[in-house]
Each structure stands twice: as C-alpha cells, then as structure tokens.
Amino acid sequence: MMLRLPANRTGRDLFVGDVHGHADRLYALLDAAGFDRGRDRLFSVGDLVDRGPASAELLLAQADADWFHAVMGNHEAMLANGGRDPAVRARWRDNGGQWFDAVDAATQARLVERAAALPLTIEIAQPDADPIGVVHADPPDDRAWPTLATAAFSAGRDALPDTPSVCGALLWSRAGARRARGGEVLRVPGLSLLLSGHTPMHDWIWTGNRLFLDTGGYLDGGALTLAEPAAARCWQLGGGGVIERALLPQR
Ligand SMILES: [Mn+2]
C-alpha cells in the first residue's frame, strides 16, 4: 500500500531516520527543530520499534497523531507477524523484539494491527516538482515508483529477509545503501527525492535523488538524524547532544 499525501501548504515536512524505540531522542530533536504539531508533519523511514526503551509507546503515538506518518520497516514487519510464525518470532527476538513478551495481550493485538496497517511507501506531492517518496529500504530495480502503490504486505511471507517479493526490496534490501557508500549516483525516476533508512551509516548520504537517513541512532557512537531537505538542514542527536548541520546533495 502507498500513502499519498498532498503538499504541506501551511508548515514544514521533516523526516527522521530509524528511531528504534528511542522516543525521548526523537522528541528532543523535534524540540530543537522547533517542530509545530499543528502545522508541521513528521515522516519516519520505518523501524520505529525494537532495541530502544519505548517501542510500544512510539508506535501507538504514531498511529494516534495526525502529524506523524511512517512507512513500515522490517522491524514492524516482524511485529505484524505477531509471533504467528516461530521462525519470524525467533529472528525478531534476536533482533530487538524481546520487549513484546512483556506487553499485555490486548496491547499486543493493537500493536500487531497498527504495524500491519502501515504503508509500504509514502508519496508526498510537491507544489512545483515531482513528489517526494519515503520507503524503508529500496524500491525494486524492476518496478517503476507508481506501480508500488499496489504492492501488498503479507505478514507470513514478507516478515523474513530475502523474500523474493516486492516487499523483499522495500523492507529488507541493502543494495542501494551499498551502492551509495560505493560512490554511485542513484536516481529514482518520477521522484524529486526518495528518503530511506534501514542500513546504519557513519553519516547520512544524499546522492542523486536518494537520501539515506539511518545514522545508527541506537548504536554506540551513532546518531539519530532529523532532516528538513527543503530547508537544507538537519538536526542530529548523538553522544554530545543535538547539533544542527547543513543538509545538501553530495553528488
Ligand atoms: Mn530496518
């Protein structure tokens, strides 16, 4: 499913990398950026849950906030499986999903429902340019962006890596990040910019019309990045507190 949104004509659009349960860090970044919940919009590149202390709170807050949009990450894909498949549950536990066992059954059911309802892609119309896209990992090489609107997620098939489906690329691929790190200029036709996460990087990379935002906010020595491409700036929260930096295409 693709969530299509109109341009924001009253406020700003900001994008955050993989938050992984660190709600306090996200809110600190929003405060530093002067985020206005009445006018501005926040877009997550997925992986709101797992590893940090506030996975359930963060996913439920996102689902209840009209200013907060998110695509599904592979961690939400594992959550959407709800433990139905033992292979998924085992993999999920090994990758930060232990917290789910301590949540009451009613909340577990709500979380599974919310995770499964997340869109695979988001497309944001722009007033005088091609739309901006958001995806967790990579768009498949052999599919044009608009055709991804019909991509469907299966909590059985797609909640494990290397699935040969479209979701295998959208949720799990690291090919684009590898190519970006290797110095390639990447272009997705039909979009002015595509933001994604999933593969932790030493710093964000903006190459061609792709912006990779996972700067390892949950890792020692990493940082969480909040980006405002339209204003060419970003905010990062690492070990030394919040810093504001320029955000421009590197190649
Ligand atoms: Mn991921």
Residues whose N, C-alpha, C, O or C-beta is under 5 A from the ligand:
A	BS01	MN	D47 G73 N74 L171 H198
